Amino acid sequence: MAYKFVDNYREKGARKQLVQLLKTRGISDQNVLNAIAKVPRHFFFDETFWNQAYKDIAFPIGDGQTISQPYTVAYQSELLHVKKGDKVLEIGTGSGYQTCILLELGAQVYTIERQENLYNRTIQVLPYMGYKPHFFCGDGSKGIEQHAPYDKIIVTAGAPFVPEIMLKQLKIGGIFVIPVGDEKEQKMVTIIRVGENDFDRIELDTFRFVPLVGDQAW
Ligand code: SAM
């Protein structure tokens, strides 16, 4: 395989600086910060753009999609309160960076991507890096029923509404994190399933995601 995976002091130092920056921006969960310090984000970039990998910015990964901004990844990860062994469903694998963060947090990850090119890349790159989630290719706006229920669900693309079908795939006590809004901006929504038919919903900060496209989406 032609991947060039070099992780030297320069990249490790840049990751440390990124962690410091995320702290100043309000990320305080030490497990999340440790995961950010561990996952080599430059591996998800073409070598020409390695100098962009530890800036706190989203970046194009091809097929009209982006690797999420580190702050956004840290913010969503913090909201999930991942515990070791949690079964986590991730909608929108993209580059696979968020997937690696979830795995570093000790989750068993079920991740789905609708774009075949991105899926084909992550099924090679992540195992090569030593990360082994359960990969799926298809429309994740309906969740993945056959592996439900999940302790946590994270959606990494902007949805027009909260898909009901996914709420039913959450365990009681489970947490669902999803950006909801229009094409321009979305509010980060956290939903906790407190009972069979009871859900607590909190709306948080505003973000800008690429759209969630599918049956229960745009
Ligand atoms: N967290 C990812 C990362 O760090 O690379 C970023 C993902 S990107 C912002 C959102 C991804 O969701 C895109 O790769 C897009 O193709 C995917 N997506 C959009 N709608 C989807 C759907 N219905 N099912 C699965 N993936 C979807």
Residues whose N, C-alpha, C, O or C-beta is under 5 A from the ligand:
A	BS01	SAM	Q65 T66 I67 S68 I91 G92 T93 G94 S95 G96 Y97 Q98 I112 E113 R114 Q115 G138 D139 G140 S141 T156 A157 V210 P211 L212 V213 G214
